[in-house]
Amino acid sequence: MKIVVVGATGTIGKAIVAKLEQEHTVITASRKGADIAVDMTSIASIQAMYEQVGKIDALVIAAGAAYFGPLTGMTPEDNEQSIDGKLKGQMNLVLLGMEHVNDGGSFTLVTGIMMDDPIRQGASAAMVNGGIRAFVKSAAIELPRAIRINSVSPNVLQESWDKYADFFVGFNPVPVERVAQAFVKSVLGGQTGQNYEVY
Ligand SMILES: NC(=O)c1ccc[n+]([C@@H]2O[C@H](COP(=O)([O-])OP(=O)(O)OC[C@H]3O[C@@H](n4cnc5c(N)ncnc54)[C@H](OP(=O)(O)O)[C@@H]3O)[C@@H](O)[C@H]2O)c1
């Protein structure tokens, strides 16, 4: 399979690439330091990425910035960061990518545990996670040519615990390897319209 991983240089992305590249052709993508430079917040940049890669069998997303901050004091501009980054960024990668994915291919997006298990300062990020889950469930029944779509919802990672421990009090972080395995299940399995919870 020919697989593009957006966010391939990140904590989750690197773990996904390590698994998939053993048996597949993986093209890494991110703003810098990957095979292909793409900014998922830019429609022109997404279009340029797809023109460069041509036809693919799977598009995997392990990227998408979302705003963290107290609800009181959150501005519309703060919230736009989540919408432009993790919500529209991922949706646009699907909308602009459909014609580039081969018959029977797949999209795999990323959500997150906060939509199911709220934390303080997480309202904006939780909102986009829920939006992506709803989009995936709905898009699955309309995608043409047996193209599948799923999302993976990671718990906070053990590998990111130093950064996020103060936000996720009382959570049990999971190893990134488990999260990467859910992405593999989405890409290589037969399911569609799913949100794989790695909690
Ligand atoms: N880490 C966790 O505990 C955790 C838990 C649940 C959900 N998640 C979600 O999983 C996703 C990835 O998390 P992570 O911890 O692996 O992130 P990370 O380590 O910060 O890596 C992010 C990756 O995305 C790329 N990226 C960032 N902005 C981009 C853009 N505008 N266009 C294209 N690529 C971009 C980065 O590379 P460049 O900077 O070079 O672009 C990098 O490859 C995020 O959406 C996050 O919300 C993470």
The ligand as an SDF file (V2000), in Angstrom:
LIG
                    3D

 48 52  0  0  0  0  0  0  0  0999 V2000
   -0.1880   13.3840   22.7690 N   0  0  0  0  0  0  0  0  0  0  0  0
   -1.3070   13.0310   23.3690 C   0  0  0  0  0  0  0  0  0  0  0  0
   -1.3130   12.6620   24.5770 O   0  0  0  0  0  0  0  0  0  0  0  0
   -2.6040   13.0390   22.6100 C   0  0  0  0  0  0  0  0  0  0  0  0
   -3.7410   12.4850   23.2070 C   0  0  0  0  0  0  0  0  0  0  0  0
   -4.9490   12.5150   22.5140 C   0  0  0  0  0  0  0  0  0  0  0  0
   -5.0070   13.0950   21.2520 C   0  0  0  0  0  0  0  0  0  0  0  0
   -3.8810   13.6140   20.6880 N   0  0  0  0  0  0  0  0  0  0  0  0
   -4.0030   14.2250   19.3640 C   0  0  0  0  0  0  0  0  0  0  0  0
   -3.1680   13.5600   18.4410 O   0  0  0  0  0  0  0  0  0  0  0  0
   -2.6740   14.4750   17.4850 C   0  0  0  0  0  0  0  0  0  0  0  0
   -1.1630   14.3450   17.4310 C   0  0  0  0  0  0  0  0  0  0  0  0
   -0.6570   14.4940   18.7420 O   0  0  0  0  0  0  0  0  0  0  0  0
    0.9140   14.3570   19.0730 P   0  0  0  0  0  0  0  0  0  0  0  0
    1.0530   14.4250   20.5490 O   0  0  0  0  0  0  0  0  0  0  0  0
    1.5070   13.2040   18.3120 O   0  0  0  0  0  0  0  0  0  0  0  0
    1.4420   15.7470   18.4700 O   0  0  0  0  0  0  0  0  0  0  0  0
    2.9330   16.2420   18.2530 P   0  0  0  0  0  0  0  0  0  0  0  0
    3.9310   15.3170   18.8490 O   0  0  0  0  0  0  0  0  0  0  0  0
    2.9490   17.6850   18.6490 O   0  0  0  0  0  0  0  0  0  0  0  0
    3.1070   16.1410   16.6580 O   0  0  0  0  0  0  0  0  0  0  0  0
    2.2840   16.8680   15.7950 C   0  0  0  0  0  0  0  0  0  0  0  0
    2.5990   16.4930   14.3640 C   0  0  0  0  0  0  0  0  0  0  0  0
    1.7400   17.2320   13.5000 O   0  0  0  0  0  0  0  0  0  0  0  0
    2.5120   18.0710   12.6400 C   0  0  0  0  0  0  0  0  0  0  0  0
    1.7400   19.3050   12.4540 N   0  0  0  0  0  0  0  0  0  0  0  0
    1.4330   20.2510   13.3730 C   0  0  0  0  0  0  0  0  0  0  0  0
    0.7110   21.2370   12.8140 N   0  0  0  0  0  0  0  0  0  0  0  0
    0.5630   20.8990   11.5090 C   0  0  0  0  0  0  0  0  0  0  0  0
   -0.0580   21.5210   10.3990 C   0  0  0  0  0  0  0  0  0  0  0  0
   -0.6820   22.7110   10.5110 N   0  0  0  0  0  0  0  0  0  0  0  0
   -0.0410   20.9130    9.2050 N   0  0  0  0  0  0  0  0  0  0  0  0
    0.5920   19.7240    9.0660 C   0  0  0  0  0  0  0  0  0  0  0  0
    1.2050   19.0780   10.0670 N   0  0  0  0  0  0  0  0  0  0  0  0
    1.2010   19.6720   11.2730 C   0  0  0  0  0  0  0  0  0  0  0  0
    3.8390   18.2630   13.3780 C   0  0  0  0  0  0  0  0  0  0  0  0
    4.9120   18.5800   12.5300 O   0  0  0  0  0  0  0  0  0  0  0  0
    5.2420   20.1060   12.0940 P   0  0  0  0  0  0  0  0  0  0  0  0
    5.2790   20.9220   13.3540 O   0  0  0  0  0  0  0  0  0  0  0  0
    6.5500   20.0110   11.3580 O   0  0  0  0  0  0  0  0  0  0  0  0
    4.1420   20.5100   11.1740 O   0  0  0  0  0  0  0  0  0  0  0  0
    4.0170   16.8600   13.9380 C   0  0  0  0  0  0  0  0  0  0  0  0
    4.4460   15.9780   12.9210 O   0  0  0  0  0  0  0  0  0  0  0  0
   -3.1750   15.8700   17.9070 C   0  0  0  0  0  0  0  0  0  0  0  0
   -4.3100   16.2220   17.1550 O   0  0  0  0  0  0  0  0  0  0  0  0
   -3.5500   15.6620   19.3620 C   0  0  0  0  0  0  0  0  0  0  0  0
   -4.6220   16.5170   19.7530 O   0  0  0  0  0  0  0  0  0  0  0  0
   -2.6830   13.5950   21.3380 C   0  0  0  0  0  0  0  0  0  0  0  0
  1  2  1  0
  2  3  2  0
  2  4  1  0
  4  5  1  0
  4 48  2  0
  5  6  2  0
  6  7  1  0
  7  8  2  0
  8  9  1  0
  8 48  1  0
  9 10  1  0
  9 46  1  0
 10 11  1  0
 11 12  1  0
 11 44  1  0
 12 13  1  0
 13 14  1  0
 14 15  2  0
 14 16  1  0
 14 17  1  0
 17 18  1  0
 18 19  2  0
 18 20  1  0
 18 21  1  0
 21 22  1  0
 22 23  1  0
 23 24  1  0
 23 42  1  0
 24 25  1  0
 25 26  1  0
 25 36  1  0
 26 27  1  0
 26 35  1  0
 27 28  2  0
 28 29  1  0
 29 30  1  0
 29 35  2  0
 30 31  1  0
 30 32  2  0
 32 33  1  0
 33 34  2  0
 34 35  1  0
 36 37  1  0
 36 42  1  0
 37 38  1  0
 38 39  2  0
 38 40  1  0
 38 41  1  0
 42 43  1  0
 44 45  1  0
 44 46  1  0
 46 47  1  0
M  CHG  2   8   1  16  -1
M  END
$$$$
